[in-house]
Amino acid sequence: MMRKTGTEMEKKNNYPPENLIRLNKFLANNTNFARRKIDEFIDQARVTVNHKVVTEQGMQVNPDSDDIRLDGEKIREKTKKLYIILNKPAGIITSTDDEKNRETVVDLINIKEKIFPVGRLDYDTTGLLLLTNDGDFANKLMHPKYKVTKTYVVKLSKPLDEKHKAKLMSGIRLEGRMTAPCKIVFTNKNDFETVAISLIEGRNRQVRKMFEHFGYFVRKLHRSAYGHVTLGNLAPGQWAKLSVEEVNRFFK
Ligand code: URA
């Protein structure tokens, strides 16, 4: 998938865009009235922008700086939901802030809205990380009940034995609890040290611990997919907004 990256959006100076929106659309989005009804209110001189009665229906407003009122009551913008995909580089912590002032994934995304990561990737893990300001979305994605599959490409310290592969796939006892069944495939012919593992759980350092259980050391760990979402053309450190279709598919 070709994604327009956050960095490209910035270069073109349209991220964050100057937040212009048609007045009737802004009012319909942020009140319980339909746009047709809002147009009637405008005709009835019940709407003001910066304390002046508006008569023009197609007027553009900037909700960040304009004072917009209906019947004298100030209408504020509802919080915009944000859904971001980042290709996390190695050596960055997955957190919103760090007590030692180290760089975090949120520092890589220079937007003014507060967002947080959906789950976490270890300091050295690279790849697909989702960030949002929508708590329901994050909870849904992380809860095993919804069975969202996460796929990781793993470079191991030695070739994976078929016997261990089969055991890992059916479930092993890890810290007193069985892991759920998962899928493991070799990604390259003749390379038995590189595998792709797809699992629905997300316990702390789970993939590393699963392979360590049988004496393998994880040299590289990269998340390549989260449910139906993949990184597309995003290079390490780049981010983009998820498309509306990508977000909606998680809610179906
Ligand atoms: N499993 C791990 O062990 N580490 C990660 O970063 C993600 C999944």
Boltz pocket constraint, residues with backbone or C-beta under 6 A from the ligand:
constraints:
  - pocket:
      binder: B
      contacts: [[A, 120], [A, 121], [A, 122], [A, 123], [A, 125], [A, 203], [A, 204], [A, 205], [A, 206], [A, 207], [A, 208], [A, 209], [A, 221]]
      max_distance: 6.0
